[in-house]
């Protein structure tokens, strides 16, 4: 990656989970959390609000050993567009869309304390205390000669700066590429999930994200004290929700982040209030 004439073209994608569990911010920041520019031959995209693995054939939301439903965001259409973009780039020299990632400079990549202030106080929902840390390791005085101390010492106070994506009033990631169901949400979609009681309660669960359903009606919202607008306050009926999904998909197509052929797939998936990927009781 240091020979410009022969360096490969790189499209790197990562989900919201990577920022919480795999120190994903370090893919595009320095060790102090400052934004780094990408080389001309590199693009980085975050699939906002998604987990490490998105099941394309999900039959229903499930919790497993987690406190919240596992994340249900569908991202297959984003990968298809990225593959096509890479093909055009390598074959015809047509560059893909610019990188779309959270950044320190615009306030969309933040320390966890700031994230906690942003995340809505959803009734009954616990939140992670910190993302997975990356301590600074001391491999001994001969490390530069390839002789490593094992195990290495942990340098006190010398950890790398790990940042997470900032969120909006719904708790959804502000930056990155928003799949249609994140742009027109029926819930809060997170890259983290916490273990339930009896399964290491409170610790983050592997590479799982969360889906936290929105209140369905204004009455439910008032009764539960949920700060998020209800589904019917966003979409007065099923048709309005479908139109919102279609508009979000069209916007992705216009920016080269989704294929035209996937628009109708997104619309079809939204036909019955996003079922079966969502737990919605509306008729």
C-alpha positions as a LaTeX table, in Angstrom:
\begin{tabular}{lrrr}
\hline
Residue & $x$ (\AA) & $y$ (\AA) & $z$ (\AA) \\
\hline
Unk1 & 0.00 & 0.00 & 0.00 \\
Unk2 & 2.98 & 2.31 & $-0.46$ \\
Unk3 & 3.49 & 2.06 & $-4.23$ \\
Unk4 & 0.90 & 4.38 & $-5.81$ \\
Unk5 & 1.33 & 3.00 & $-9.32$ \\
Unk6 & 0.48 & $-0.54$ & $-8.25$ \\
Unk7 & $-1.57$ & $-0.14$ & $-5.08$ \\
Unk8 & $-4.89$ & $-2.02$ & $-5.20$ \\
Unk9 & $-8.24$ & $-0.28$ & $-5.14$ \\
Unk10 & $-9.88$ & $-0.78$ & $-1.74$ \\
Unk11 & $-13.54$ & $-0.63$ & $-0.68$ \\
Unk12 & $-13.74$ & $-1.21$ & 3.06 \\
Unk13 & $-17.17$ & $-1.60$ & 4.69 \\
Unk14 & $-17.96$ & $-1.97$ & 8.35 \\
Unk15 & $-21.10$ & $-2.00$ & 10.44 \\
Unk16 & $-22.04$ & $-0.11$ & 13.58 \\
Unk17 & $-21.03$ & $-3.20$ & 15.57 \\
Unk18 & $-17.41$ & $-2.76$ & 14.49 \\
Unk19 & $-17.27$ & 0.57 & 16.34 \\
Unk20 & $-18.53$ & $-0.99$ & 19.57 \\
Unk21 & $-16.84$ & $-4.40$ & 19.53 \\
Unk22 & $-13.90$ & $-4.19$ & 17.14 \\
Unk23 & $-12.53$ & $-0.65$ & 17.59 \\
Unk24 & $-13.80$ & 0.32 & 14.15 \\
Unk25 & $-13.03$ & 4.01 & 14.56 \\
Unk26 & $-9.32$ & 3.18 & 14.23 \\
Unk27 & $-9.95$ & 2.23 & 10.58 \\
Unk28 & $-10.09$ & 5.96 & 9.82 \\
Unk29 & $-8.59$ & 7.79 & 12.82 \\
Unk30 & $-5.16$ & 7.94 & 14.38 \\
Unk31 & $-4.48$ & 6.49 & 17.81 \\
Unk32 & $-5.73$ & 9.70 & 19.46 \\
Unk33 & $-9.05$ & 9.71 & 17.63 \\
Unk34 & $-8.23$ & 12.35 & 15.01 \\
Unk35 & $-9.68$ & 11.93 & 11.53 \\
Unk36 & $-7.31$ & 10.54 & 8.90 \\
Unk37 & $-7.66$ & 11.20 & 5.15 \\
Unk38 & $-8.06$ & 8.17 & 2.92 \\
Unk39 & $-5.80$ & 7.65 & $-0.11$ \\
Unk40 & $-7.39$ & 8.27 & $-3.51$ \\
Unk41 & $-7.71$ & 4.52 & $-4.10$ \\
Unk42 & $-9.61$ & 3.82 & $-0.87$ \\
Unk43 & $-13.27$ & 4.15 & 0.10 \\
Unk44 & $-14.68$ & 3.40 & 3.56 \\
Unk45 & $-18.38$ & 3.02 & 4.25 \\
Unk46 & $-20.22$ & 2.41 & 7.51 \\
Unk47 & $-23.54$ & 0.61 & 7.23 \\
Unk48 & $-25.34$ & 2.77 & 9.80 \\
Unk49 & $-27.36$ & 1.07 & 12.51 \\
Unk50 & $-26.47$ & $-2.47$ & 11.41 \\
Unk51 & $-24.81$ & $-5.39$ & 13.14 \\
Unk52 & $-21.80$ & $-7.44$ & 12.10 \\
Unk53 & $-23.91$ & $-10.01$ & 10.27 \\
Unk54 & $-27.26$ & $-9.22$ & 8.62 \\
Unk55 & $-29.50$ & $-12.22$ & 7.98 \\
Unk56 & $-31.04$ & $-11.70$ & 4.51 \\
Unk57 & $-33.80$ & $-14.26$ & 5.20 \\
Unk58 & $-34.80$ & $-13.31$ & 8.74 \\
Unk59 & $-38.13$ & $-14.88$ & 9.69 \\
Unk60 & $-38.85$ & $-12.92$ & 12.88 \\
Unk61 & $-37.10$ & $-10.75$ & 15.49 \\
Unk62 & $-35.47$ & $-12.80$ & 18.25 \\
Unk63 & $-33.64$ & $-11.98$ & 21.45 \\
Unk64 & $-31.67$ & $-15.16$ & 22.09 \\
Unk65 & $-29.55$ & $-14.50$ & 25.19 \\
Unk66 & $-29.77$ & $-10.72$ & 24.70 \\
Unk67 & $-31.86$ & $-8.06$ & 26.42 \\
Unk68 & $-33.08$ & $-6.54$ & 23.15 \\
Unk69 & $-34.17$ & $-8.05$ & 19.87 \\
Unk70 & $-31.16$ & $-8.81$ & 17.68 \\
Unk71 & $-30.58$ & $-6.20$ & 15.00 \\
Unk72 & $-32.81$ & $-6.78$ & 11.96 \\
Unk73 & $-31.42$ & $-4.23$ & 9.48 \\
Unk74 & $-31.11$ & $-5.63$ & 5.93 \\
Unk75 & $-27.91$ & $-4.55$ & 4.17 \\
Unk76 & $-27.60$ & $-6.96$ & 1.23 \\
Unk77 & $-28.50$ & $-4.19$ & $-1.23$ \\
Unk78 & $-25.61$ & $-2.06$ & 0.02 \\
Unk79 & $-23.09$ & $-4.83$ & $-0.61$ \\
Unk80 & $-24.44$ & $-5.42$ & $-4.13$ \\
Unk81 & $-24.02$ & $-1.75$ & $-4.99$ \\
Unk82 & $-20.51$ & $-1.71$ & $-3.50$ \\
Unk83 & $-19.46$ & $-4.69$ & $-5.61$ \\
Unk84 & $-20.78$ & $-3.05$ & $-8.76$ \\
Unk85 & $-19.00$ & 0.18 & $-7.83$ \\
Unk86 & $-15.72$ & $-1.67$ & $-7.38$ \\
Unk87 & $-16.17$ & $-3.35$ & $-10.77$ \\
Unk88 & $-16.71$ & 0.03 & $-12.51$ \\
Unk89 & $-13.73$ & 1.50 & $-10.67$ \\
Unk90 & $-11.34$ & $-1.29$ & $-11.63$ \\
Unk91 & $-12.68$ & $-1.75$ & $-15.16$ \\
Unk92 & $-13.53$ & 1.75 & $-16.33$ \\
Unk93 & $-11.89$ & 4.08 & $-13.84$ \\
Unk94 & $-15.24$ & 5.42 & $-12.62$ \\
Unk95 & $-14.70$ & 6.26 & $-8.96$ \\
Unk96 & $-17.25$ & 5.12 & $-6.34$ \\
Unk97 & $-19.10$ & 7.58 & $-4.10$ \\
Unk98 & $-16.95$ & 9.33 & $-1.52$ \\
Unk99 & $-16.36$ & 7.58 & 1.79 \\
Unk100 & $-19.32$ & 7.80 & 4.15 \\
Unk101 & $-18.22$ & 7.38 & 7.75 \\
Unk102 & $-18.68$ & 9.16 & 11.07 \\
Unk103 & $-16.03$ & 11.83 & 11.57 \\
Unk104 & $-14.64$ & 13.69 & 14.56 \\
Unk105 & $-14.55$ & 16.94 & 12.59 \\
Unk106 & $-18.32$ & 17.15 & 12.08 \\
Unk107 & $-19.35$ & 15.70 & 15.43 \\
Unk108 & $-20.63$ & 12.38 & 14.11 \\
Unk109 & $-17.83$ & 10.35 & 15.77 \\
Unk110 & $-17.81$ & 10.88 & 19.51 \\
Unk111 & $-16.51$ & 9.61 & 22.88 \\
Unk112 & $-18.88$ & 7.21 & 24.62 \\
Unk113 & $-19.77$ & 9.77 & 27.32 \\
Unk114 & $-21.10$ & 12.10 & 24.64 \\
Unk115 & $-22.94$ & 9.21 & 22.99 \\
Unk116 & $-24.63$ & 8.42 & 26.30 \\
Unk117 & $-25.89$ & 12.00 & 26.52 \\
Unk118 & $-27.33$ & 11.71 & 23.01 \\
Unk119 & $-29.00$ & 8.32 & 23.27 \\
Unk120 & $-32.71$ & 8.61 & 24.17 \\
Unk121 & $-33.91$ & 7.41 & 27.57 \\
Unk122 & $-36.01$ & 4.53 & 26.24 \\
Unk123 & $-38.00$ & 2.93 & 29.08 \\
Unk124 & $-36.54$ & $-0.39$ & 30.22 \\
Unk125 & $-33.52$ & $-0.24$ & 27.88 \\
Unk126 & $-30.02$ & $-0.51$ & 29.34 \\
Unk127 & $-27.06$ & 0.83 & 27.37 \\
Unk128 & $-23.39$ & $-0.19$ & 27.20 \\
Unk129 & $-20.97$ & 1.60 & 29.48 \\
Unk130 & $-18.00$ & 1.62 & 27.11 \\
Unk131 & $-17.01$ & 0.18 & 23.73 \\
Unk132 & $-14.45$ & $-2.61$ & 23.58 \\
Unk133 & $-11.13$ & $-1.06$ & 24.61 \\
Unk134 & $-7.71$ & $-1.44$ & 23.01 \\
Unk135 & $-4.91$ & $-1.09$ & 25.57 \\
Unk136 & $-1.40$ & $-0.07$ & 24.63 \\
Unk137 & 0.92 & $-3.06$ & 25.01 \\
Unk138 & 4.63 & $-3.06$ & 25.84 \\
Unk139 & 6.34 & $-6.05$ & 24.21 \\
Unk140 & 9.69 & $-5.33$ & 25.85 \\
Unk141 & 12.97 & $-3.65$ & 24.95 \\
Unk142 & 13.82 & $-6.03$ & 22.09 \\
Unk143 & 10.50 & $-5.74$ & 20.25 \\
Unk144 & 12.08 & $-3.85$ & 17.34 \\
Unk145 & 14.41 & $-6.81$ & 16.80 \\
Unk146 & 11.42 & $-9.14$ & 16.61 \\
Unk147 & 11.93 & $-10.58$ & 20.10 \\
Unk148 & 8.65 & $-10.10$ & 21.95 \\
Unk149 & 7.92 & $-10.35$ & 25.63 \\
Unk150 & 5.04 & $-12.75$ & 26.23 \\
Unk151 & 2.70 & $-11.85$ & 27.72 \\
Unk152 & 3.26 & $-8.15$ & 27.08 \\
Unk153 & 2.77 & $-5.52$ & 29.77 \\
Unk154 & $-0.25$ & $-3.23$ & 29.60 \\
Unk155 & 0.88 & 0.39 & 29.63 \\
Unk156 & $-1.08$ & 2.21 & 32.38 \\
Unk157 & $-3.25$ & 4.97 & 30.92 \\
Unk158 & $-1.93$ & 4.27 & 27.46 \\
Unk159 & $-4.97$ & 2.91 & 25.68 \\
Unk160 & $-5.93$ & 3.91 & 22.15 \\
Unk161 & $-8.81$ & 6.34 & 21.69 \\
Unk162 & $-11.93$ & 4.41 & 20.67 \\
Unk163 & $-14.88$ & 6.47 & 19.40 \\
Unk164 & $-18.43$ & 5.53 & 18.44 \\
Unk165 & $-20.99$ & 6.92 & 15.97 \\
Unk166 & $-23.13$ & 9.82 & 17.20 \\
Unk167 & $-26.88$ & 9.22 & 17.18 \\
Unk168 & $-30.04$ & 11.20 & 16.46 \\
Unk169 & $-33.11$ & 11.67 & 18.67 \\
Unk170 & $-34.22$ & 8.09 & 17.90 \\
Unk171 & $-30.84$ & 6.62 & 18.88 \\
Unk172 & $-30.00$ & 5.80 & 15.24 \\
Unk173 & $-26.55$ & 6.52 & 13.81 \\
Unk174 & $-26.40$ & 9.92 & 12.14 \\
Unk175 & $-23.53$ & 9.27 & 9.73 \\
Unk176 & $-22.71$ & 6.52 & 7.27 \\
Unk177 & $-24.91$ & 4.80 & 4.72 \\
Unk178 & $-28.45$ & 4.35 & 6.02 \\
Unk179 & $-30.26$ & 1.36 & 4.57 \\
Unk180 & $-33.90$ & 2.20 & 3.70 \\
Unk181 & $-35.27$ & 0.72 & 6.92 \\
Unk182 & $-32.86$ & 2.88 & 8.96 \\
Unk183 & $-33.66$ & 6.04 & 6.99 \\
Unk184 & $-37.39$ & 5.37 & 7.49 \\
Unk185 & $-37.27$ & 3.64 & 10.88 \\
Unk186 & $-39.74$ & 1.51 & 12.77 \\
Unk187 & $-37.32$ & 1.25 & 15.67 \\
Unk188 & $-33.92$ & 2.11 & 17.03 \\
Unk189 & $-31.19$ & 0.04 & 15.36 \\
Unk190 & $-27.90$ & $-0.28$ & 17.23 \\
Unk191 & $-24.56$ & $-1.96$ & 16.69 \\
Unk192 & $-24.56$ & $-3.25$ & 20.28 \\
Unk193 & $-26.71$ & $-5.54$ & 22.38 \\
Unk194 & $-26.41$ & $-6.51$ & 26.04 \\
Unk195 & $-26.56$ & $-9.97$ & 27.55 \\
Unk196 & $-29.69$ & $-10.89$ & 29.49 \\
Unk197 & $-29.88$ & $-11.99$ & 33.10 \\
Unk198 & $-28.27$ & $-15.39$ & 33.56 \\
Unk199 & $-26.03$ & $-14.97$ & 30.51 \\
Unk200 & $-23.48$ & $-12.42$ & 31.73 \\
Unk201 & $-26.01$ & $-9.67$ & 32.29 \\
Unk202 & $-24.93$ & $-6.22$ & 31.15 \\
Unk203 & $-21.93$ & $-7.25$ & 29.04 \\
Unk204 & $-22.07$ & $-6.66$ & 25.31 \\
Unk205 & $-22.97$ & $-9.80$ & 23.37 \\
Unk206 & $-20.45$ & $-10.90$ & 20.74 \\
Unk207 & $-21.15$ & $-9.12$ & 17.44 \\
Unk208 & $-24.90$ & $-8.65$ & 17.99 \\
Unk209 & $-26.76$ & $-5.40$ & 17.51 \\
Unk210 & $-30.17$ & $-4.31$ & 18.77 \\
Unk211 & $-33.59$ & $-3.56$ & 17.34 \\
Unk212 & $-35.75$ & $-1.62$ & 19.82 \\
Unk213 & $-39.28$ & $-1.15$ & 18.43 \\
Unk214 & $-40.81$ & 2.31 & 18.38 \\
Unk215 & $-44.03$ & 2.91 & 20.28 \\
Unk216 & $-46.82$ & 2.31 & 17.78 \\
Unk217 & $-49.33$ & 4.99 & 18.75 \\
Unk218 & $-49.24$ & 8.38 & 20.49 \\
Unk219 & $-51.20$ & 6.80 & 23.33 \\
Unk220 & $-48.58$ & 4.09 & 23.82 \\
Unk221 & $-45.83$ & 6.68 & 23.72 \\
Unk222 & $-47.50$ & 8.76 & 26.45 \\
Unk223 & $-48.30$ & 5.71 & 28.60 \\
Unk224 & $-44.72$ & 4.39 & 28.53 \\
Unk225 & $-42.90$ & 7.72 & 28.60 \\
Unk226 & $-40.95$ & 6.86 & 25.46 \\
Unk227 & $-39.21$ & 9.99 & 24.11 \\
Unk228 & $-39.26$ & 8.70 & 20.52 \\
Unk229 & $-42.08$ & 9.65 & 18.16 \\
Unk230 & $-44.51$ & 6.79 & 17.61 \\
Unk231 & $-44.90$ & 4.97 & 14.31 \\
Unk232 & $-48.27$ & 6.59 & 13.57 \\
Unk233 & $-46.83$ & 10.04 & 14.25 \\
Unk234 & $-44.30$ & 9.36 & 11.49 \\
Unk235 & $-46.43$ & 7.42 & 9.03 \\
Unk236 & $-50.22$ & 7.86 & 9.32 \\
Unk237 & $-50.81$ & 4.56 & 7.53 \\
Unk238 & $-49.07$ & 1.62 & 5.92 \\
Unk239 & $-48.99$ & 3.34 & 2.51 \\
Unk240 & $-47.13$ & 6.33 & 3.96 \\
Unk241 & $-44.51$ & 4.00 & 5.43 \\
Unk242 & $-44.06$ & 2.27 & 2.08 \\
Unk243 & $-43.60$ & 5.65 & 0.37 \\
Unk244 & $-40.99$ & 6.66 & 2.95 \\
Unk245 & $-39.05$ & 3.45 & 2.29 \\
Unk246 & $-39.31$ & 4.02 & $-1.46$ \\
Unk247 & $-38.04$ & 7.60 & $-1.15$ \\
Unk248 & $-35.09$ & 6.46 & 0.99 \\
Unk249 & $-34.22$ & 3.74 & $-1.54$ \\
Unk250 & $-34.41$ & 6.18 & $-4.45$ \\
Unk251 & $-32.05$ & 8.55 & $-2.67$ \\
Unk252 & $-29.52$ & 5.77 & $-2.24$ \\
Unk253 & $-29.79$ & 4.93 & $-5.94$ \\
Unk254 & $-29.21$ & 8.57 & $-6.88$ \\
Unk255 & $-25.99$ & 8.59 & $-4.83$ \\
Unk256 & $-24.73$ & 5.31 & $-6.29$ \\
Unk257 & $-25.17$ & 3.41 & $-3.05$ \\
Unk258 & $-27.98$ & 1.07 & $-4.12$ \\
Unk259 & $-28.97$ & $-0.58$ & $-7.39$ \\
Unk260 & $-32.18$ & 0.35 & $-9.19$ \\
Unk261 & $-33.25$ & $-3.29$ & $-9.19$ \\
Unk262 & $-33.28$ & $-3.30$ & $-5.37$ \\
Unk263 & $-35.82$ & $-0.48$ & $-5.02$ \\
Unk264 & $-38.79$ & $-2.73$ & $-5.63$ \\
Unk265 & $-37.33$ & $-5.34$ & $-3.27$ \\
Unk266 & $-37.19$ & $-2.71$ & $-0.52$ \\
Unk267 & $-40.75$ & $-1.64$ & $-1.28$ \\
Unk268 & $-41.98$ & $-5.24$ & $-1.21$ \\
Unk269 & $-40.26$ & $-5.84$ & 2.15 \\
Unk270 & $-42.09$ & $-2.79$ & 3.56 \\
Unk271 & $-45.55$ & $-3.84$ & 2.36 \\
Unk272 & $-46.83$ & $-5.18$ & 5.69 \\
Unk273 & $-45.28$ & $-2.68$ & 8.11 \\
Unk274 & $-41.86$ & $-4.22$ & 7.55 \\
Unk275 & $-42.89$ & $-7.68$ & 8.74 \\
Unk276 & $-41.36$ & $-10.18$ & 9.39 \\
Unk277 & $-38.24$ & $-8.13$ & 10.25 \\
Unk278 & $-40.22$ & $-5.97$ & 12.68 \\
Unk279 & $-42.42$ & $-6.60$ & 15.68 \\
Unk280 & $-45.32$ & $-4.34$ & 14.68 \\
Unk281 & $-48.89$ & $-4.98$ & 15.82 \\
Unk282 & $-50.56$ & $-2.40$ & 13.60 \\
Unk283 & $-53.09$ & $-3.69$ & 11.07 \\
\hline
\end{tabular}
